[in-house]
Amino acid sequence: MSKPKIGIVIGSTREGRFAEKPAQWLLELGKKRTGLDFEIVDLRDFPLPFFGEQGSPAHVGPANEASAWRKKLAELDGFVVLAAEYNHAPTAVLKNALDHARSEWVRKPIAYAGYGGVGAARAIEQLRMVAIEQQMAPIKSAVHILWPDYMAANNGADLSSMEHLNQAGDAMLADLSWWTIALKNARDAEKSLAKAA
């Protein structure tokens, strides 16, 4: 059986974004977990139009522009979303990407790592509500890169040298690992039952 796959979704596309630093740090933390495969999923690689479909992807087929995005999500068994916080909310490009898919999110776990003034805590709370509506399983543990750590990393400090972040990252990935395996087994069992029926 192949290892479950986790996508580290970079939720910002702006020039000069900070997101590459935590994405690489989380990828390295993830590589230490032998039971899962991690990859970075950059929204820059999946340009999507502003969501303006006739209905939700739950009821209407996807726009052609969203097909590559939805295919990538379907390959993954769980997610870590990197969240920047703009005006107490997640980025518009991230919310748009969430809206462009439906079945590809269902019954999969999602974790969050945020950065900014309060570690994107307000944005992450909003994203958790969206995840519940998408029938995902948002996990409790998260990583919040607060302003002092954000500024230190922008000035050359390595996130992996910050032990409090390593502890938070390890705790988050441990929870995500458990939920990923449990939900993948449940989804696989459901598929087997459907085939047998």
Buried (B, 14 or more C-beta within 10 A) or exposed (E): EEBBBBBBBBBBBEEEBBBEBBBBBBBEBBEEBEEBBBEBBBBEEBEBEEBEBEEEBEEEEBBEEBEEBBEBBEEBBBBBBBBBBBEBBBBEBBBBBBBBBBBBBBBBBBBBBBBBEBBBBBBBBBBBEBBEEBEBBBBEBBBBBBEEBBEBBEEEBEBBEBEEBBEBBBBBBEBBBEBBBEBBEEBEEEEEEEEEE
